[in-house]
């Protein structure tokens, strides 16, 4: 019975041990009448923990089953050993059982003193009896801590979608149509599914931000939504394109603002980790209900007061473009619901977005808004949930208090009701901003956009930077922890976020952003940022990320902000320069040995604007709904009309249909390798591929 070659994660036995890496092996059970042979072919291991002062280890493997064991040879000075050895254990038939476990240990051999533990992997004997084992993937993962009993399973569904991004000139007709005729948005909403509406909304927000017309765009959607609403209690309650667009707009332009307002309070809640509970059914039975309730009310009132005070005192911190958008929304709602009994509707329309769809979700799940690096533990999550519920009531101006099932929230009702006046005053001040929407919209919005982009922090986190100054003894110890911050203008780093002395590199000097081979520093997840100074000299900064996901995010973010730099390099070295040659190609030539990937990025809402990518997304949505567009176009111009050509006087549906048919033809031509069109390729030098990866559990 044979188990195929598999990679197993090495796991920790002692939680304080530094364990990392994987081991590649094959197991085989050979039976005859008298004896049983358990054969383990130990192929190789990778990314083992460094144990020696040289930054490497001297690893060997040990296979153990019951009281039998066998060891491989020792491979000196490496974290990526290749053994290629077969170890055999001779077993008695009675030793095999349904609970039998084969363990494979990896140790660092030391000449003096005891050997250092590098990790252990487990494989259960019943797997070898499973005839379907040949159907398993070669990536077989075990848990990060193994005790006893059978392991659980994690089922993943992964989808990889590859898009062809055309040169800018092909997308311009669609952008022009969306910008010039707002009714195209109506047609887009009609052919968009509810499931895809959030992605479409975010894409449209990016497009109109790029055109400097985001406020007129939102005003059109909101006016349409308000005018079609008869009951003010249902205003913006559905997942319409208008509500989704406003929600994504706040995330796109208001994240810095949200961090300034909430981060100190969120950090305090995480640091204090108080046990807070108001629901009698959830209070720990070993504790006094009255004492828990009293202390919880006191802490929640303190947290909620801090949150409300921080929000209502943040008028000047709120981005101007957000304030202008809310001013227009306030105006449209006030015009539609002018009756005295609807006096609060104009406030509720704004607070519904501001509190219920922006601040409350950020409090509930801080990690999704980059307020924290990790999700909250169970205790802190409960505190955040109670605060989010209370803030939703604040956003509803206390109108729903006492009508729900959660009457145990009543101790917070007084503070919520007292906040109503200050919230209304805050909303009045928020929309008190001079901006004539009908005058020089494009210019004004572009000014706001540029101001927004200058202050935009695209990404920030603690990373490890390679220390290039001074003597370089051990490469793995040369990486020092630094706090990196990437904006649309600079990449800077310092010892801490608040450290006054920091170093920075202008984004416009970036020439390439690439991965680094693991063997360059015997480390994973390292990238290099190559820059060019005013004298034409190239400089390389090596940065290590925590994991591959963080590496991809930083590669994406830096490539996006530098995608239109003039001095991008065509090639690079994925290794490091040592002893007069590169570790990747063993050549001394400074000219790179690998092609750069500066145009390859990941789709993420916090990335800077890329109109070609965004318009491609809209094109795909319209392409899926083209039959509906065709039907509408024929109704408006007759069955004999030609929707292949854009003509004056055509309906919006017909013009949209003509544009997407042109784009479809262009995609077909590029797939077949057509020649360059007249006028060149536009902003992109050639058609490029952009891949998005989604992981769904």
Number of C-alpha atoms within 10 A of each C-alpha: 15 18 19 17 18 19 23 23 24 27 24 20 17 11 10 7 13 16 22 18 19 23 26 20 21 16 23 16 17 13 13 8 6 8 11 18 17 20 18 21 19 24 18 17 25 20 19 27 23 23 22 15 11 14 19 20 26 23 31 21 27 17 25 17 19 12 7 11 16 15 18 18 13 17 18 14 17 22 24 23 22 18 19 13 15 16 18 18 17 14 18 11 14 7 11 15 11 10 11 14 20 18 17 24 20 25 20 26 20 14 6 6 7 9 14 17 20 26 26 26 24 21 17 17 19 13 15 18 14 12 11 9 14 13 8 11 12 13 12 11 16 18 16 14 14 15 9 8 9 11 13 7 9 7 7 9 8 11 11 10 10 11 15 15 23 24 19 18 15 20 22 15 18 21 18 11 17 20 19 10 11 15 17 19 18 16 18 22 19 15 17 18 14 13 9 10 20 20 17 25 23 21 25 26 28 24 25 21 23 18 18 21 20 26 25 20 22 24 22 19 21 24 18 14 18 23 14 11 15 11 9 18 12 9 19 20 11 10 13 17 27 23 22 21 25 26 20 23 24 21 19 19 22 21 20 17 17 21 17 17 23 20 18 14 18 20 13 11 18 17 10 9 15 15 16 22 24 24 14 13 9 9 17 12 9 6 9 10 17 12 10 18 19 14 16 19 19 14 17 21 19 11 18 21 15 15 21 19 14 16 21 18 14 15 18 11 14 18 18 23 24 18 22 22 23 25 23 22 25 20 14 19 24 19 13 18 20 12 10 7 8 15 12 16 20 21 22 22 23 21 22 19 20 20 21 21 20 21 22 22 19 23 26 21 19 24 14 14 18 16 21 15 11 11 13 19 10 11 14 20 19 17 25 26 16 20 21 22 17 23 23 23 21 27 28 21 23 20 13 11 19 13 8 8 7 11 13 13 18 13 17 18 17 11 16 24 16 13 20 18 10 15 21 18 13 17 22 15 14 21 22 14 13 10 18 11 17 8 9 11 17 17 13 17 25 18 14 17 20 15 14 17 17 13 12 20 20 22 18 17 18 18 19 19 22 21 17 12 7 7 8 11 11 13 15 17 14 18 18 14 18 20 19 23 19 23 21 23 20 20 21 18 24 18 16 15 15 9 10 9 9 15 12 14 17 17 21 19 21 28 26 27 28 22 23 22 19 16 17 18 21 20 19 19 18 25 23 24 20 19 23 19 12 7 6 10 8 13 13 18 14 21 24 24 20 13 11 13 11 15 20 16 18 23 23 20 25 27 27 22 22 24 21 14 15 11 15 20 18 15 17 21 23 25 22 20 16 11 9 10 15 20 19 18 15 14 14 13 12 11 12 18 17 13 13 20 17 23 18 16 22 19 18 11 14 15 22 22 19 16 21 20 20 22 23 20 18 21 21 15 20 23 19 13 18 19 13 17 23 18 14 18 23 18 14 15 16 11 11 7 14 15 21 14 15 16 12 7 9 17 20 23 26 26 24 28 26 22 24 22 18 17 21 14 12 17 18 12 12 16 11 9 10 11 8 11 10 6 7 12 16 13 12 17 11 14 17 14 13 16 15 13 12 9 9 9 7
